[in-house]
Amino acid sequence: MNSELRDSVLHLSGDITVKTVTDAAYRQFERQCRLKETGAIDLSQVSRADSACVSLLLTALRLKNQAVELRHIPESVRALADLYEIKDWVTP
């Protein structure tokens, strides 16, 4: 998992799975979410995603008090959000 903040958008890329979200990657993501300028999260470059990605998005929504735009959510994350009955929280 990679994360980079550019022009107020936090870009996530690579695999975001329980095997790839390390403690260091999670801490970096959390720090980036806490930044005032982070206004959106873009997942267009995510190649694989599972429940770890859902957890990251919920973390971002909690830290930003729901004031963050989620862009290009992978279909696998949409399906999990539907399964967990939180679709309204993470999908526009």
Sequence and secondary structure as in RCSB ss.txt:
>XXXX:A:sequence
MNSELRDSVLHLSGDITVKTVTDAAYRQFERQCRLKETGAIDLSQVSRADSACVSLLLTALRLKNQAVELRHIPE
SVRALADLYEIKDWVTP
>XXXX:A:secstr
 EEEEETTEEEEEEEESTTT  HHHHHHHHHHHHSTT  EEEEEEEEEE HHHHHHHHHHHHHTTT  EEES  H
HHHHHHHHTT HHHH  
